[in-house]
Amino acid sequence: MSQPTTGKAGAVAQEELSPRARLIATVGAVLALALASIDVSVVSAAMPRIADDLQGLGLYAWPGVSYAVAAAVIVPVAGKLGDMFGRKLIMMAGLIGFTVASFLCGAAQDMPQLVAFRGLQGLFGGILLANVFTLLADVYTAERRAQMMGFFVGAVGLSQVIGPPLGGLITDNWNWRWVFYVNVPLAVVAAVAVMAGVPFVRSSASWRDIDFLGVVALVAGLVPLLIGLSLAGDGHGWTTTVVLLVAAGVALLVVFFFVETRVAANPIVPFGMFRNNQFAVMAVVAFFSAFAMMGTIFYVPLLYQGVLGVSATHSGSLLIPMMLALMVSSPITGKVLPAMPRYRFLGVLAFAAMSAGMLLLSQVGPESGQVLTVVAMVLIGAGIGIVMPMATTVVQSAVDMKLIGVATSQVQFWRMIAGPVSLAMLGTIMSGQIGGGGAQTKVSPEVLAGAMHDVFLIGALTVAVGFVACFFLKEVSLRQMPKPGAAPKPAADKAATGS
């Protein structure tokens, strides 16, 4: 088992890990990432059976909403706690909590219970997502880290591919409750690997150093905002309730900004990081790449079913080209990224591919056939696969090691909130074209094709913001990051302060 070490929060070992410990830690991190990322897609396939069994069709969307909102809310907090108390402690808490919450979800007796337990599961899933990618910075050197980042992003894509059929297989052959119970042994294995492979840090931080006021303000702002956006994107439209939720969320996030910049001694989100060119640009990159991904995942099945006349079962499998392209491009990007001195143009190319793919989707009509759609999804998937490892790797190269958890979790946070924003925005466009029912309205293929044209055209123009942002990136070396546990170099300190 790894030995405890001492040092500043965010630092790990004062000497490099053994290959065996690094391998064990990586296995734990991969399993933790798989658990947190696959859980949404696995459960989605079981939801019709769950809603029928628990007689909760009226709350059909809420188990997914509660998981997503809880995960997004906790990510910035968990990243900060990882810097303060060390990744091992926080990841163990996440894995133990995820195990208990998974068992509770499987034991739920009605839909309100499932919604509550899924929110709890999302809370601990967010803790894992906030720290898994940061763990790579703790146990790998800079050059190797970029390669591993590509591998981990590919694992996320794989989880999206295998999730729905796996969920259907478990539901049909066992019981929907095993969709949750199967997490328990995997989480136990992940916890054992993290315990054995990740070094323990004796931190000088204490619970009194936690920015509790900032945590309360952040949660109070994000919960109504994300619930409101989720409802707007789920076909409810911009009702009075939705508008009030969004407005309240925005107002409370203004309060959060005031708390973090004027009151907090140890803020959850140090807003000074946004003066750092690399951090600010990569936050934009993370948001708009996730915007493209979520918009494609949500609306391409509707394009297949409503415009091209493909069956629902077959339309789900036709998302696979995008995910396969993501899985292939991510490891390649991780390999070549450290060797490219002007890697901002790699981001430019990626967003050009994503925008081109969405423009192609805007041209799909009843007579188009499926080839055009598949080509478009390959372009979008390849673009996403390039910028996802790039965003995290660049941010980790540009900030002080003591802030690496905060910075990495912020990249993940901006990806996560892009989903509700994307669906709310594109759903509003859809509803405006075919009526208030949105995707649930029965319309002809021709009318739906016209609406989808606007959805993907506006989506392409929105995603192009990332294309422009990449031109403003000032490259930092991806080969000169400190080794695990080493003190940060002066250049990294300067970048972290936004100089």
C-alpha positions as CSV (number, residue, x, y, z in Angstrom):
1,M,0.0,0.0,0.0
2,S,1.3,3.5,-0.7
3,Q,2.9,5.3,2.1
4,P,1.6,8.6,3.6
5,T,3.4,11.7,2.6
6,T,3.4,15.3,3.8
7,G,3.3,18.5,2.0
8,K,1.0,21.3,0.7
9,A,-2.5,20.5,-0.3
10,G,-2.5,19.4,-3.9
11,A,0.9,17.9,-3.9
12,V,1.2,14.2,-3.7
13,A,4.4,12.2,-3.2
14,Q,7.9,13.7,-2.8
15,E,9.2,10.9,-4.9
16,E,7.8,9.3,-8.0
17,L,5.3,6.4,-7.6
18,S,6.5,2.9,-8.4
19,P,5.1,1.5,-11.7
20,R,3.0,-1.0,-9.7
21,A,1.4,1.7,-7.6
22,R,0.8,3.9,-10.6
23,L,-0.9,1.0,-12.4
24,I,-3.1,0.2,-9.4
25,A,-4.1,3.9,-9.1
26,T,-4.9,4.0,-12.8
27,V,-7.2,1.0,-12.5
28,G,-9.0,2.6,-9.6
29,A,-9.4,5.9,-11.5
30,V,-10.7,4.2,-14.7
31,L,-13.3,2.2,-12.7
32,A,-14.4,5.3,-10.9
33,L,-14.7,7.2,-14.2
34,A,-16.6,4.3,-15.8
35,L,-19.0,4.2,-12.8
36,A,-19.8,7.9,-12.8
37,S,-20.0,8.4,-16.6
38,I,-21.8,5.2,-17.6
39,D,-24.5,5.4,-15.0
40,V,-26.7,7.9,-16.9
41,S,-26.7,6.0,-20.2
42,V,-27.3,2.6,-18.5
43,V,-30.2,3.8,-16.5
44,S,-31.8,5.6,-19.4
45,A,-32.4,2.2,-21.1
46,A,-34.1,0.9,-18.0
47,M,-36.3,3.9,-17.3
48,P,-39.5,2.7,-19.2
49,R,-39.5,-0.5,-17.1
50,I,-38.7,1.5,-13.9
51,A,-41.5,4.0,-14.5
52,D,-44.0,1.2,-15.1
53,D,-42.9,-0.9,-12.1
54,L,-42.9,2.1,-9.7
55,Q,-46.0,3.6,-11.3
56,G,-44.2,7.0,-11.7
57,L,-44.5,8.0,-15.3
58,G,-45.2,11.5,-14.2
59,L,-41.7,11.7,-12.8
60,Y,-40.1,9.9,-15.7
61,A,-37.4,12.6,-16.4
62,W,-36.6,13.4,-12.7
63,P,-34.2,10.5,-11.8
64,G,-32.0,11.7,-14.7
65,V,-32.4,15.4,-13.8
66,S,-31.6,14.9,-10.1
67,Y,-28.5,12.9,-10.9
68,A,-27.2,15.5,-13.4
69,V,-28.0,18.5,-11.2
70,A,-26.4,17.0,-8.1
71,A,-23.3,15.9,-10.0
72,A,-22.8,19.4,-11.6
73,V,-23.3,21.2,-8.4
74,I,-20.8,19.2,-6.4
75,V,-18.0,19.2,-9.0
76,P,-16.4,22.6,-8.1
77,V,-16.7,21.9,-4.4
78,A,-15.1,18.4,-4.7
79,G,-12.2,19.7,-6.9
80,K,-11.4,22.3,-4.2
81,L,-11.6,19.7,-1.4
82,G,-9.3,17.4,-3.4
83,D,-6.7,20.2,-3.5
84,M,-7.1,20.9,0.3
85,F,-7.2,17.3,1.6
86,G,-5.7,15.2,-1.1
87,R,-7.3,13.2,-3.9
88,K,-7.2,9.8,-2.0
89,L,-9.4,10.9,0.8
90,I,-12.0,12.6,-1.4
91,M,-12.1,9.8,-4.0
92,M,-12.6,7.2,-1.2
93,A,-15.5,9.3,0.1
94,G,-16.9,9.4,-3.4
95,L,-16.6,5.7,-4.0
96,I,-18.1,4.7,-0.6
97,G,-21.0,7.1,-1.1
98,F,-21.6,6.0,-4.6
99,T,-21.8,2.4,-3.5
100,V,-24.3,3.1,-0.8
101,A,-26.4,5.3,-3.1
102,S,-26.4,2.7,-5.8
103,F,-27.7,0.1,-3.4
104,L,-30.4,2.5,-2.2
105,C,-31.5,3.3,-5.8
106,G,-31.9,-0.5,-6.5
107,A,-34.0,-0.8,-3.3
108,A,-36.3,2.2,-4.1
109,Q,-40.0,1.4,-3.6
110,D,-41.5,4.3,-5.4
111,M,-40.4,7.0,-7.9
112,P,-39.9,9.8,-5.3
113,Q,-37.5,7.6,-3.5
114,L,-35.7,6.8,-6.7
115,V,-35.4,10.5,-7.5
116,A,-34.0,11.3,-4.1
117,F,-31.5,8.4,-4.2
118,R,-30.4,9.2,-7.7
119,G,-29.7,12.8,-6.5
120,L,-27.5,11.3,-3.8
121,Q,-25.8,9.0,-6.3
122,G,-25.2,12.0,-8.6
123,L,-23.6,13.9,-5.7
124,F,-21.0,11.2,-5.1
125,G,-20.6,10.6,-8.9
126,G,-19.7,14.3,-9.2
127,I,-17.1,13.9,-6.5
128,L,-15.5,11.1,-8.6
129,L,-15.7,13.1,-11.9
130,A,-14.1,16.1,-10.2
131,N,-11.1,14.2,-9.1
132,V,-10.4,11.4,-11.6
133,F,-8.8,13.6,-14.2
134,T,-6.8,15.5,-11.5
135,L,-5.5,12.2,-10.2
136,L,-3.7,11.8,-13.5
137,A,-1.7,14.9,-12.7
138,D,-0.8,13.4,-9.4
139,V,0.6,10.1,-10.6
140,Y,1.9,10.8,-14.2
141,T,4.6,13.0,-15.6
142,A,3.5,15.7,-18.0
143,E,4.2,14.0,-21.3
144,R,2.6,10.7,-20.2
145,R,-0.3,12.6,-18.6
146,A,-1.5,13.9,-22.0
147,Q,-1.5,10.4,-23.4
148,M,-3.5,9.0,-20.4
149,M,-5.9,11.9,-20.7
150,G,-6.8,10.8,-24.2
151,F,-7.2,7.3,-23.1
152,F,-9.6,8.3,-20.2
153,V,-11.7,10.5,-22.6
154,G,-11.9,7.5,-24.9
155,A,-13.2,5.5,-22.0
156,V,-16.0,8.1,-21.5
157,G,-16.9,7.6,-25.1
158,L,-17.0,3.9,-24.7
159,S,-19.3,4.2,-21.7
160,Q,-21.8,6.1,-23.9
161,V,-21.7,3.4,-26.5
162,I,-22.1,0.4,-24.3
163,G,-24.4,2.0,-21.7
164,P,-27.8,1.7,-23.4
165,P,-27.4,-1.9,-24.7
166,L,-26.0,-2.9,-21.3
167,G,-28.9,-1.3,-19.5
168,G,-31.4,-3.0,-21.7
169,L,-29.6,-6.4,-21.4
170,I,-29.6,-6.2,-17.6
171,T,-33.2,-5.1,-17.5
172,D,-34.5,-7.8,-19.8
173,N,-32.6,-10.7,-18.4
174,W,-32.4,-9.9,-14.7
175,N,-34.3,-7.0,-13.3
176,W,-34.0,-3.2,-13.5
177,R,-32.8,-3.1,-9.9
178,W,-29.6,-4.8,-11.0
179,V,-28.7,-1.7,-13.2
180,F,-27.9,-0.2,-9.8
181,Y,-26.8,-3.2,-7.9
182,V,-24.1,-4.0,-10.4
183,N,-22.3,-0.8,-9.4
184,V,-21.6,-2.1,-5.9
185,P,-18.9,-4.7,-6.7
186,L,-17.3,-2.5,-9.3
187,A,-17.1,0.4,-6.8
188,V,-15.6,-1.9,-4.1
189,V,-12.9,-2.9,-6.6
190,A,-12.2,0.7,-7.5
191,A,-12.1,1.7,-3.8
192,V,-9.5,-1.1,-3.1
193,A,-7.4,0.1,-6.0
194,V,-7.5,3.7,-5.0
195,M,-6.7,2.8,-1.4
196,A,-3.7,0.6,-2.5
197,G,-2.3,2.8,-5.3
198,V,-2.9,6.5,-4.6
199,P,-0.5,8.1,-2.1
200,F,-2.1,9.6,1.1
201,V,-1.3,13.3,1.8
202,R,-1.1,14.6,5.3
203,S,-2.5,18.1,4.6
204,S,-2.2,21.1,6.9
205,A,-5.8,22.1,5.9
206,S,-8.7,21.7,8.3
207,W,-12.4,21.7,8.0
208,R,-12.4,25.3,9.2
209,D,-10.6,26.3,6.0
210,I,-13.6,25.2,3.9
211,D,-15.6,28.0,2.3
212,F,-18.9,27.0,3.7
213,L,-20.7,30.2,2.8
214,G,-19.4,29.9,-0.8
215,V,-20.6,26.3,-0.9
216,V,-24.1,27.3,0.2
217,A,-24.3,30.2,-2.2
218,L,-23.1,28.0,-5.1
219,V,-25.6,25.2,-4.4
220,A,-28.4,27.7,-3.9
221,G,-27.7,29.2,-7.3
222,L,-26.9,26.2,-9.4
223,V,-29.8,24.0,-8.3
224,P,-32.7,26.2,-9.4
225,L,-30.8,27.3,-12.5
226,L,-30.0,23.8,-13.7
227,I,-33.5,22.5,-12.8
228,G,-35.0,25.3,-14.8
229,L,-32.8,24.8,-17.8
230,S,-33.5,21.0,-17.7
231,L,-37.2,21.6,-17.6
232,A,-37.0,24.0,-20.5
233,G,-35.0,21.5,-22.6
234,D,-37.3,18.6,-21.7
235,G,-40.4,20.1,-23.4
236,H,-41.9,22.2,-20.7
237,G,-40.9,25.4,-22.4
238,W,-40.3,28.8,-20.8
239,T,-43.2,28.7,-18.4
240,T,-43.5,31.1,-15.4
241,T,-42.0,28.5,-13.1
242,V,-39.0,27.8,-15.4
243,V,-38.3,31.6,-15.8
244,L,-38.5,32.1,-12.0
245,L,-36.2,29.2,-11.4
246,V,-33.6,30.5,-13.8
247,A,-33.9,34.0,-12.6
248,A,-33.5,33.0,-9.0
249,G,-30.5,30.8,-9.9
250,V,-28.7,33.7,-11.7
251,A,-29.4,36.1,-8.9
252,L,-28.0,33.7,-6.3
253,L,-24.9,33.0,-8.5
254,V,-24.3,36.8,-8.4
255,V,-24.3,36.5,-4.6
256,F,-21.9,33.6,-4.9
257,F,-19.5,35.7,-7.0
258,F,-19.6,38.5,-4.4
259,V,-18.9,35.9,-1.6
260,E,-16.0,34.4,-3.5
261,T,-14.4,37.7,-4.5
262,R,-15.1,39.9,-1.4
263,V,-15.7,37.6,1.6
264,A,-14.1,34.1,1.3
265,A,-10.5,33.7,2.5
266,N,-10.2,30.3,0.7
267,P,-12.7,30.5,-2.1
268,I,-14.2,27.4,-3.7
269,V,-13.7,29.1,-7.1
270,P,-10.8,31.5,-7.2
271,F,-12.1,33.8,-10.0
272,G,-8.7,35.2,-10.5
273,M,-8.0,32.0,-12.5
274,F,-10.1,33.5,-15.3
275,R,-7.4,36.1,-15.9
276,N,-5.2,33.2,-16.9
277,N,-5.4,33.0,-20.7
278,Q,-5.1,29.2,-21.0
279,F,-7.7,28.6,-18.3
280,A,-10.2,31.0,-19.7
281,V,-9.9,29.8,-23.3
282,M,-10.1,26.1,-22.3
283,A,-13.2,26.8,-20.2
284,V,-14.8,28.2,-23.3
285,V,-13.6,25.2,-25.3
286,A,-14.9,22.7,-22.7
287,F,-18.4,24.4,-22.7
288,F,-18.9,24.6,-26.5
289,S,-17.6,21.2,-27.3
290,A,-20.0,19.7,-24.7
291,F,-22.7,21.9,-26.2
292,A,-22.1,20.2,-29.5
293,M,-22.0,16.7,-28.0
294,M,-25.2,17.0,-26.0
295,G,-27.1,18.7,-28.9
296,T,-26.1,15.9,-31.2
297,I,-26.9,13.1,-28.8
298,F,-30.3,14.5,-28.0
299,Y,-31.5,15.5,-31.5
300,V,-29.9,13.1,-33.9
301,P,-32.2,10.2,-32.8
302,L,-35.1,12.5,-33.5
303,L,-33.6,13.3,-36.9
304,Y,-33.4,9.6,-37.6
305,Q,-36.8,8.6,-36.4
306,G,-38.9,11.7,-37.4
307,V,-37.2,12.7,-40.7
308,L,-35.5,9.5,-42.0
309,G,-38.1,7.1,-40.7
310,V,-35.6,4.8,-38.9
311,S,-36.9,2.7,-36.0
312,A,-36.3,3.8,-32.4
313,T,-34.0,0.8,-31.7
314,H,-31.9,1.3,-34.8
315,S,-31.7,5.1,-34.3
316,G,-30.0,4.6,-30.9
317,S,-27.3,2.4,-32.4
318,L,-26.6,5.0,-35.1
319,L,-25.1,7.3,-32.5
320,I,-22.2,4.9,-32.4
321,P,-20.2,6.5,-35.3
322,M,-19.8,9.7,-33.2
323,M,-18.6,7.9,-30.1
324,L,-16.3,5.7,-32.1
325,A,-14.7,8.8,-33.7
326,L,-14.3,10.3,-30.2
327,M,-12.7,7.1,-28.9
328,V,-10.2,7.0,-31.8
329,S,-9.3,10.7,-31.9
330,S,-8.8,11.1,-28.1
331,P,-5.8,8.8,-27.6
332,I,-4.2,10.1,-30.9
333,T,-4.6,13.6,-29.6
334,G,-3.1,12.7,-26.3
335,K,-0.1,11.3,-28.1
336,V,0.6,14.2,-30.5
337,L,-0.5,17.1,-28.3
338,P,2.8,17.5,-26.3
339,A,4.8,17.5,-29.6
340,M,2.8,20.4,-31.2
341,P,4.2,23.9,-30.3
342,R,1.2,25.6,-31.9
343,Y,-1.5,23.3,-30.6
344,R,-4.2,26.0,-30.7
345,F,-4.6,25.2,-34.4
346,L,-5.5,21.6,-33.3
347,G,-8.4,23.2,-31.4
348,V,-9.3,25.3,-34.4
349,L,-9.4,22.2,-36.6
350,A,-11.6,20.4,-34.0
351,F,-14.2,23.1,-33.8
352,A,-14.2,23.5,-37.6
353,A,-15.1,19.8,-37.8
354,M,-17.8,20.1,-35.2
355,S,-19.4,23.1,-36.8
356,A,-19.2,21.4,-40.3
357,G,-20.8,18.3,-38.9
358,M,-23.7,20.3,-37.4
359,L,-24.1,22.2,-40.7
360,L,-24.3,18.8,-42.5
361,L,-27.0,17.7,-40.1
362,S,-29.0,20.9,-40.8
363,Q,-29.2,19.7,-44.5
364,V,-30.7,16.3,-43.8
365,G,-34.2,15.8,-45.3
366,P,-36.5,12.9,-45.8
367,E,-34.7,11.9,-49.0
368,S,-31.1,12.4,-47.7
369,G,-30.3,8.9,-46.6
370,Q,-28.2,8.0,-43.6
371,V,-24.7,8.5,-45.1
372,L,-24.8,12.2,-44.7
373,T,-25.8,11.9,-41.1
374,V,-23.1,9.3,-40.3
375,V,-20.4,11.6,-41.9
376,A,-21.6,14.5,-39.8
377,M,-21.5,12.5,-36.6
378,V,-17.9,11.3,-37.4
379,L,-16.8,14.9,-37.8
380,I,-18.5,16.0,-34.6
381,G,-17.1,13.0,-32.6
382,A,-13.6,13.5,-34.0
383,G,-13.7,17.2,-33.0
384,I,-14.9,16.4,-29.5
385,G,-12.3,13.7,-29.1
386,I,-9.6,16.3,-29.9
387,V,-10.6,19.1,-27.6
388,M,-11.7,17.1,-24.5
389,P,-8.2,15.8,-23.6
390,M,-6.7,19.1,-24.9
391,A,-8.7,21.3,-22.6
392,T,-7.8,19.4,-19.4
393,T,-4.1,18.9,-20.4
394,V,-3.6,22.6,-21.2
395,V,-5.3,23.8,-18.0
396,Q,-3.2,21.4,-15.9
397,S,-0.1,22.8,-17.7
398,A,-0.9,26.4,-16.9
399,V,-1.9,26.6,-13.2
400,D,-0.1,26.2,-10.0
401,M,0.0,22.6,-8.7
402,K,-1.8,23.7,-5.5
403,L,-4.8,24.8,-7.7
404,I,-4.8,21.9,-10.1
405,G,-7.8,20.2,-8.6
406,V,-9.9,23.4,-8.7
407,A,-8.8,24.1,-12.3
408,T,-9.4,20.6,-13.6
409,S,-12.8,20.3,-11.9
410,Q,-13.8,23.7,-13.5
411,V,-13.1,22.2,-16.9
412,Q,-15.4,19.3,-16.0
413,F,-18.0,21.7,-14.6
414,W,-18.3,23.8,-17.7
415,R,-18.8,20.6,-19.7
416,M,-21.6,19.5,-17.4
417,I,-23.6,22.7,-17.4
418,A,-23.3,22.9,-21.2
419,G,-25.8,20.0,-21.4
420,P,-28.8,21.8,-19.8
421,V,-27.9,25.0,-21.7
422,S,-27.7,23.2,-25.0
423,L,-31.0,21.4,-24.6
424,A,-32.8,24.5,-23.3
425,M,-31.6,26.7,-26.2
426,L,-32.1,24.1,-29.0
427,G,-35.4,23.0,-27.5
428,T,-36.7,26.5,-27.5
429,I,-35.8,26.7,-31.2
430,M,-37.5,23.4,-31.9
431,S,-40.7,24.4,-30.0
432,G,-40.8,27.7,-31.9
433,Q,-40.8,25.9,-35.2
434,I,-43.3,23.1,-34.6
435,G,-45.3,24.3,-31.6
436,G,-45.2,24.1,-27.9
437,G,-45.0,20.3,-27.7
438,G,-41.4,20.3,-29.0
439,A,-40.1,16.9,-29.7
440,Q,-43.3,15.3,-28.5
441,T,-45.5,17.0,-31.2
442,K,-46.6,14.8,-34.2
443,V,-45.5,16.5,-37.3
444,S,-44.7,15.5,-40.9
445,P,-41.1,14.6,-41.9
446,E,-40.9,17.7,-44.0
447,V,-42.0,20.0,-41.3
448,L,-39.7,18.3,-38.8
449,A,-36.8,18.5,-41.2
450,G,-37.3,22.3,-41.4
451,A,-37.3,22.6,-37.7
452,M,-34.2,20.5,-37.4
453,H,-32.5,22.6,-40.0
454,D,-32.8,25.6,-37.7
455,V,-31.8,23.6,-34.6
456,F,-28.5,22.4,-36.1
457,L,-27.8,25.6,-38.0
458,I,-28.0,27.7,-34.8
459,G,-26.1,24.9,-33.0
460,A,-23.3,25.1,-35.6
461,L,-23.1,28.9,-35.2
462,T,-23.0,28.6,-31.4
463,V,-20.3,26.0,-31.5
464,A,-18.2,28.3,-33.7
465,V,-17.6,30.4,-30.7
466,G,-15.1,27.8,-29.6
467,F,-13.5,28.0,-33.1
468,V,-12.9,31.7,-32.5
469,A,-11.7,31.3,-28.9
470,C,-8.9,28.9,-29.9
471,F,-7.2,31.6,-32.0
472,F,-6.7,33.6,-28.7
473,L,-5.0,30.7,-26.9
474,K,-1.4,31.5,-25.8
475,E,0.3,28.1,-25.8
476,V,2.3,27.0,-22.8
477,S,4.7,24.0,-22.9
478,L,3.0,20.7,-22.1
479,R,6.4,19.0,-21.5
480,Q,7.6,21.2,-18.6
481,M,5.1,20.6,-15.8
482,P,6.4,19.7,-12.4
483,K,6.8,16.0,-11.7
484,P,4.3,14.5,-9.2
485,G,4.9,16.1,-5.8
486,A,7.5,18.6,-7.1
487,A,7.2,22.3,-6.3
488,P,5.7,24.3,-9.2
489,K,8.0,26.3,-11.4
490,P,7.9,30.1,-11.4
491,A,6.3,30.2,-14.8
492,A,3.5,28.0,-13.6
493,D,2.9,30.3,-10.6
494,K,2.8,33.3,-12.9
495,A,0.2,31.7,-15.1
496,A,-1.9,30.7,-12.2
497,T,-2.2,34.2,-11.0
498,G,-3.4,35.4,-14.4
499,S,-0.3,37.4,-15.2
